[in-house]
Amino acid sequence: MGSKRFMLSNGLGDLLREQLPYANRFIDPFCGSGGVINFVAKNLNFKGEIIAGDLQKYAVVLARAVIGRTKVFDAEYLKRAWIEKAKKKLNTSKLLNKANGVDQKYSGKIKLRVNAARKLCKTPSKIGPVWRAYGGHYFSPKQAITIDYLLNTLPKQTKYRDICLAATIIAASRAAAAPGHTAQPFQPTAGAGKFIEIAWRTDIFKSCDSALKELVPLHAKVKGRAMVSDAKKLIPKLKRGDLVLLDPPYSGVQYSRFYHVLETIARGYCGEVTGIGRYPDISERPQSEFSNAGQSYKALEQLLSGLSRKKVKVIFTFPKGKSSNGLSGDKVIELAKKYFNLDKNKSRIHKHVIGRFSTLGGNNKFNKHNREKKSRVKSEELVLLLKPKKTYESR
Ligand SMILES: C[S@@+](CC[C@H](N)C(=O)[O-])C[C@H]1O[C@@H](n2cnc3c(N)ncnc32)[C@H](O)[C@@H]1O
C-alpha cells in the first residue's frame, strides 16, 4: 500500500476526485487492501454504487466492511457484543494459561521462547486455524489463540460480522512478526529476534478495538458489493458510465504467497501448512495470470479488450519501468492505446520513494549486493486516463 498512499494524496487522488462526479458507478476489480476504496469512502462524496473484486477473500472482506454499509456503526456496541465476549471465552481457555506460562518462563530469551511457543502450538485446538498454522511463527501463542477466539465469536448478523472480521484481519496484519507482509515470519536470530519480541507484545484485543474505531466511520453513500472474483469475470456486469480503476499486480510472485495469513483469517480455516513461511497448499492460494510472466500480457489484453467493448472509462495505474511479471509501462501504454483513447492531458507519471516491501518483489531495480540494506526505493508510476474509443465523451 506504500505507493498507493502517496499516489492518492496527489496524482491518483486528484484524478479520482475529478472523474468520479461524471461516473454512475465506481468499480475496483483489483481492490487489494482497499486503499482506494477507503479513500473514496473517506474523502469523496461519491453518490454512485461501488463494486469491488479481488481474487483474495481477505481483500474482499476489507472492501465489504466499508462499501457494504451506508451508515456509521457504533464501535462501543461492537466492542461489548464481540470483543468482550471473546475475552470472556479466552479467559476460560487452558491453552491461554499455557501460553502465558511460556511467555513468563522464557521472558528475554527469544530463541527458547520461540521454540517453546512452536512446541506448544502443536497442541490440538478446535477454536480456530491460527493457533496451529501460525502460533510460534507469525504470532505468539497468546496472540494466536486470541485471534482464534475473535474469529470464533464473530457476530452472526452479516453486517456486523463483515466489519468485525475486517477489524480482525487489520489487527492481525499489524501484529504479524514479519517484514512488511506475511511471506515469511522473522526468525529468532541475533539480528531479527528483537523484532519478534516487539511484534509479540502487541495486544490483539486493543489492536482490534482500534481497527474497529477506524472502520466504523467509513461507509458508502449507496450500498455497494464486494466479491471474490477474477477481474475478467466482472466485465459482463459493467456498463457505459462506469469508472473502472485498474491496479493489477506487477509482481511475478503470486500475491497469495504474501497474504496467506490474512487469507486464512478471512476464510476461518486452512489445511496443512509447510515451510518457513507456513504456506497452506497451493490449492488454497489463489493464482493470478497477472503474476505469471508467461500469461500476464495476454491477461491484460483480454481485460482491456473486454472493458473497451463495455465503453467504460478506465483509470489505470502501473509502474513505469519493467516489472517482474513481464509487463512494463511501455507495454501497458501500447495495449491501452490499442483499445482506448489515452487522454494525454490528464494522464501523468507519479514519482515517489516507497518502502522496499511495498514492491512485493515487483520492482527489478534492486542491487543484489545490498539488498538487505536498501530499505527505500524510487518508484515511478503511470496514472493513465483511458476513454472509450469512437464516442463523443470529451471530459
Ligand atoms: C496492486 S494490488 C491492488 C492494490 C489496491 N489497489 C490497494 O489500494 O490496496 C493487486 C491486487 O490484485 C489482486 N489480483 C491479482 N490477480 C487478480 C485477478 N485476476 N482478478 C482480480 N484480482 C486479482 C491481488 O490479489 C491484489 O490484491
PDBQT file of the ligand as one rigid body, heavy atoms in Angstrom, charges set to zero:
ROOT
HETATM    1  C1  LIG A 401      -1.596  -3.977  -6.828  1.00  0.00    +0.000 C 
HETATM    2  S1  LIG A 401      -2.736  -4.847  -5.830  1.00  0.00    +0.000 S 
HETATM    3  C2  LIG A 401      -4.079  -3.740  -5.639  1.00  0.00    +0.000 C 
HETATM    4  C3  LIG A 401      -3.879  -2.747  -4.508  1.00  0.00    +0.000 C 
HETATM    5  C4  LIG A 401      -5.106  -1.942  -4.213  1.00  0.00    +0.000 C 
HETATM    6  N1  LIG A 401      -5.422  -1.026  -5.285  1.00  0.00    +0.000 N 
HETATM    7  C5  LIG A 401      -4.963  -1.164  -2.900  1.00  0.00    +0.000 C 
HETATM    8  O1  LIG A 401      -5.174   0.050  -2.905  1.00  0.00    +0.000 OA
HETATM    9  O2  LIG A 401      -4.685  -1.773  -1.884  1.00  0.00    +0.000 OA
HETATM   10  C6  LIG A 401      -3.323  -6.076  -6.912  1.00  0.00    +0.000 C 
HETATM   11  C7  LIG A 401      -4.451  -6.948  -6.362  1.00  0.00    +0.000 C 
HETATM   12  O3  LIG A 401      -4.996  -7.699  -7.445  1.00  0.00    +0.000 OA
HETATM   13  C8  LIG A 401      -5.396  -8.971  -6.975  1.00  0.00    +0.000 C 
HETATM   14  N2  LIG A 401      -5.475  -9.841  -8.161  1.00  0.00    +0.000 N 
HETATM   15  C9  LIG A 401      -4.478 -10.480  -8.819  1.00  0.00    +0.000 A 
HETATM   16  N3  LIG A 401      -4.947 -11.068  -9.921  1.00  0.00    +0.000 NA
HETATM   17  C10 LIG A 401      -6.260 -10.807  -9.983  1.00  0.00    +0.000 A 
HETATM   18  C11 LIG A 401      -7.289 -11.150 -10.908  1.00  0.00    +0.000 A 
HETATM   19  N4  LIG A 401      -7.051 -11.873 -11.993  1.00  0.00    +0.000 N 
HETATM   20  N5  LIG A 401      -8.541 -10.711 -10.657  1.00  0.00    +0.000 NA
HETATM   21  C12 LIG A 401      -8.811  -9.977  -9.549  1.00  0.00    +0.000 A 
HETATM   22  N6  LIG A 401      -7.873  -9.627  -8.634  1.00  0.00    +0.000 NA
HETATM   23  C13 LIG A 401      -6.622 -10.036  -8.856  1.00  0.00    +0.000 A 
HETATM   24  C14 LIG A 401      -4.358  -9.339  -5.953  1.00  0.00    +0.000 C 
HETATM   25  O4  LIG A 401      -4.888 -10.294  -5.056  1.00  0.00    +0.000 OA
HETATM   26  C15 LIG A 401      -4.052  -7.967  -5.309  1.00  0.00    +0.000 C 
HETATM   27  O5  LIG A 401      -4.852  -7.802  -4.155  1.00  0.00    +0.000 OA
ENDROOT
TORSDOF 0
